[in-house]
Amino acid sequence: MSRTVIASALAPAAIGPYSQAIRAGNTVYLSGQIGLDPVSMQLLDGFEAQAERVFQNLQAVAEAAGGSLADAVKINLYLTDLAYFATLNTIMARYCAAPFPARATLGVSALPRGALVEADAVLVLA
């Protein structure tokens, strides 16, 4: 099976040795996104701003792959403070509609660049 690198200028460039996403067949694996502004490459201030940017970044990469977050079958969320869980649910609902993807939410001690939230996703395209 061939693999295709997916990249979007509307999402931050990778900050390590990885691709924004890889398409293998009809499946697209989106790398984790934090709340970095794709132009300035600076982390946004505050949880809500970072969470919105995370989903905007994921959506940009999904669109570059020819899909959208509506094609997500699995999303993994990483929070440095699980007190943000309810707020994250509200923000995610703006980007993902029913039927919602499967999901895991993990509390972690730290994320790259001091981010408060990170998310990755798996899409299946028709």
Backbone torsions as a table, in degrees:
resi	resn	phi	psi	omega
1	MET	NA	134.4	179.9
2	SER	-81.3	154.5	176.9
3	ARG	-119.0	140.2	179.6
4	THR	-123.7	131.3	175.7
5	VAL	-78.1	133.4	177.6
6	ILE	-111.7	134.0	178.4
7	ALA	-144.4	146.6	177.0
8	SER	-134.8	133.1	174.6
9	ALA	-73.6	-11.6	-179.8
10	LEU	-87.1	2.2	174.3
11	ALA	-126.6	156.7	-178.3
12	PRO	-60.7	143.4	173.9
13	ALA	-63.7	151.3	178.7
14	ALA	-57.6	139.6	179.6
15	ILE	-105.0	22.5	178.2
16	GLY	-163.7	-171.1	-177.8
17	PRO	-82.5	70.5	178.1
18	TYR	-153.5	166.5	177.0
19	SER	-99.0	155.4	174.9
20	GLN	-60.4	-37.6	177.1
21	ALA	-161.4	158.7	174.7
22	ILE	-129.9	131.6	174.2
23	ARG	-102.4	128.2	176.0
24	ALA	-128.1	106.5	-173.9
25	GLY	65.1	-128.5	179.2
26	ASN	-94.2	5.5	-177.9
27	THR	-104.9	135.3	178.4
28	VAL	-121.1	124.6	179.6
29	TYR	-103.0	110.7	-179.9
30	LEU	-91.2	127.4	176.4
31	SER	-66.9	162.4	178.8
32	GLY	-60.8	141.2	176.2
33	GLN	-120.4	137.7	171.3
34	ILE	-111.1	178.8	-174.8
35	GLY	-80.0	49.5	176.7
36	LEU	-86.9	135.5	170.8
37	ASP	-71.8	129.4	-175.5
38	PRO	-68.9	-20.3	-179.5
39	VAL	-86.6	-53.8	-176.1
40	SER	-84.5	-18.2	-174.7
41	MET	58.9	26.8	176.6
42	GLN	-103.6	145.4	177.6
43	LEU	-74.1	131.6	178.7
44	LEU	-70.8	158.0	-179.1
45	ASP	-87.6	133.8	172.5
46	GLY	87.8	152.2	-175.7
47	PHE	-62.8	-49.4	-175.3
48	GLU	-61.6	-43.0	178.7
49	ALA	-63.2	-42.0	178.9
50	GLN	-65.4	-44.1	-178.4
51	ALA	-63.8	-42.9	176.5
52	GLU	-58.9	-45.3	-178.3
53	ARG	-66.0	-36.5	176.9
54	VAL	-56.4	-49.5	-178.5
55	PHE	-70.7	-33.5	174.5
56	GLN	-64.0	-41.3	178.9
57	ASN	-65.2	-45.2	177.4
58	LEU	-60.2	-42.7	-179.7
59	GLN	-62.8	-40.9	179.2
60	ALA	-61.7	-42.7	179.6
61	VAL	-69.6	-40.6	177.2
62	ALA	-58.9	-42.4	179.1
63	GLU	-66.6	-37.5	177.1
64	ALA	-63.1	-26.1	178.3
65	ALA	-84.6	-4.5	-178.7
66	GLY	92.7	16.9	-178.9
67	GLY	-134.5	-153.6	176.9
68	SER	-156.5	178.0	177.6
69	LEU	-68.1	-14.1	173.4
70	ALA	-65.3	-19.4	178.8
71	ASP	-89.9	-0.5	-178.3
72	ALA	-69.3	131.0	174.9
73	VAL	-106.9	-16.5	-179.5
74	LYS	-153.9	132.0	174.8
75	ILE	-128.8	135.0	173.6
76	ASN	-111.3	130.8	179.8
77	LEU	-117.6	141.1	-179.2
78	TYR	-127.4	123.1	-178.2
79	LEU	-122.0	137.6	175.0
80	THR	-82.2	-11.2	176.9
81	ASP	-146.3	111.6	-177.8
82	LEU	-68.1	-6.1	173.6
83	ALA	-64.4	-18.5	178.6
84	TYR	-84.5	1.7	-173.4
85	PHE	-54.4	-50.2	-177.7
86	ALA	-64.9	-41.4	178.3
87	THR	-62.9	-41.1	178.9
88	LEU	-63.3	-39.7	177.1
89	ASN	-58.9	-43.1	179.8
90	THR	-63.0	-44.3	-179.4
91	ILE	-67.9	-44.3	179.9
92	MET	-59.5	-37.0	-179.1
93	ALA	-63.7	-19.6	176.3
94	ARG	-76.4	-20.6	-175.2
95	TYR	-112.0	-18.6	-177.9
96	CYS	-128.1	126.1	179.9
97	ALA	-107.7	163.6	176.4
98	ALA	-64.2	142.6	-0.9
99	PRO	-74.4	127.3	-176.5
100	PHE	-69.9	150.9	176.6
101	PRO	-69.4	160.4	168.8
102	ALA	-62.3	155.2	-173.9
103	ARG	-153.3	148.2	168.2
104	ALA	-127.0	140.3	175.3
105	THR	-124.2	122.8	-176.6
106	LEU	-119.2	138.0	170.7
107	GLY	-86.9	128.4	-177.8
108	VAL	-127.3	158.0	-177.4
109	SER	-79.4	-27.0	-178.7
110	ALA	-162.4	156.1	176.7
111	LEU	-131.7	162.3	180.0
112	PRO	-53.8	142.3	176.9
113	ARG	59.5	17.4	-179.9
114	GLY	77.0	19.0	179.7
115	ALA	-61.3	155.1	178.6
116	LEU	-95.8	-19.4	-176.1
117	VAL	-150.2	146.4	173.7
118	GLU	-143.0	151.2	176.5
119	ALA	-146.3	145.8	170.5
120	ASP	-129.8	168.0	-176.0
121	ALA	-151.6	159.7	172.1
122	VAL	-122.6	127.3	176.9
123	LEU	-110.3	150.0	168.4
124	VAL	-123.1	120.4	-178.3
125	LEU	-100.2	146.9	-179.8
126	ALA	-71.2	NA	NA
